[in-house]
Amino acid sequence: MQTEYFIVLAVSVAAPLVLSFSKKMDFYKYPSRLIVAILVPFIIFTIWDVFVTARGHWSFNPLYTVGFKILGLPIEEILFFIIIPFCGLFTWESVKYFTRNMKAEDK
């Protein structure tokens, strides 16, 4: 199924994207954190991925990607480097938020 990679990415980002606008967590109020969290790995891993893919060390099965490519990489791979850091930062901020609130309730 050519949309399988897209589906995995969509499922991965669905809940964090919706929940990131919670007024209680204030995740959306710190766009600089999000930009850094996405931009740094995006640049590093996109360069690395382009290089190793061009050398033949790494490849993507066309059965699971839609076929649209940027810099020789499937669009899904480019989106991966945006979506997964977003989810990682959201998870980190969620853990901080809930552990901070749990400590406050213990007092």
HELIX and SHEET records of a PDB file:
HELIX    1   1 GLU A    4  LEU A   19  1                                  16    
HELIX    2   2 PHE A   27  LYS A   29  5                                   3    
HELIX    3   3 PRO A   31  ALA A   54  1                                  24    
HELIX    4   4 ILE A   75  ASP A  106  1                                  32    
SHEET    1   A 2 LYS A  69  ILE A  70  0                                        
SHEET    2   A 2 LEU A  73  PRO A  74 -1                                        
END                                                                             
